[in-house]
Amino acid sequence: MDTKKYLKANDIEAFRLSFHLGNYVWDIVLKWNNFSQRTVGEQFVRAVDSISANIAEGFGRYGKKDKIKFYRYRQGSLSESLNWNEKSRVRSLLSIDEYKYIFNELQKLPKAINSLILFTNQKLKV
């Protein structure tokens, strides 16, 4: 009997962290006024959502190199998310606690994603 456990996207720490963070930012931006939502909020949500989207897309790829390419794409989205988080703080769109929480979660992601890349390199044969 084959009892192999197949990895799912939700098993990946980097995916879980970034997915949760995307929803956290979404919930905050929904409370902003229309101008703030259209100018800063839309781009902030897209940048944060792009992190988990790239991880999910990489996870769905077949080859090791293709997977890792998408895992690495997240770096641009991560940098952009840090930028929008900072702008949102400076423009008084986030509370200090919201800003710190988002910043701290974004700081966890490079290590989690680098662990995912290392795991993919070591375990995947293709």
ABEGO torsion letter per residue (X at the ends): XBABBBBBAAABAAAAAAAAAAAAAAAAAAABBAAAAAAAAAAAAAAAAAAAAAAAAAAABABAAAAAAAAAAAAAAAAAAAAAAAAAAAAGABBAAAAAAAAAAAAAAAAAAAAAAAAAAAABAX
